[in-house]
Amino acid sequence: MTAADAMPIDIDQLNPGTAVVDLVLKPANPPLLKAAQEMDCRTANGNTVLAAQVDLIADFFLIARGEINRHPLLTTGCYARDKPL
């Protein structure tokens, strides 16, 4: 998303305190979130949403926290890691 892109919603409809989420990863603070912040809205960007999903993704693949470094997908072939996560 760039500054030249149109707003995906009518920001005039936002009220202070409204939660606004933009899943765009780059830029970290896209125009929609900048506008929402100026209106005193609560915001979350794509990085915030992605970070919140990490544990859920690990649970889905049955990878317990602390054991992810021993998971076969991360210890063999092109996915092998030299250092623990």
Residue pairs with C-beta under 8 A, 6 or more apart in sequence:
1 22
1 24
1 27
1 30
1 31
1 32
3 31
5 31
7 31
7 32
7 35
8 22
8 32
9 32
11 32
11 35
11 36
11 39
14 20
14 36
14 39
14 41
15 39
15 41
16 39
16 40
16 41
17 40
17 41
17 42
18 36
18 39
18 41
18 42
19 41
19 42
19 43
19 44
20 32
20 33
20 36
20 41
20 42
20 43
20 44
21 43
21 44
21 45
21 49
22 30
22 32
22 33
22 43
22 44
22 45
22 46
23 46
23 49
24 30
24 32
24 45
24 46
25 45
25 46
25 47
25 50
28 45
28 46
28 47
29 37
29 45
30 45
33 43
33 45
36 43
37 43
55 65
58 64
58 65
58 68
61 71
63 71
68 74
68 85
69 75
69 81
69 84
69 85
73 79
74 80
74 81
74 85
75 81
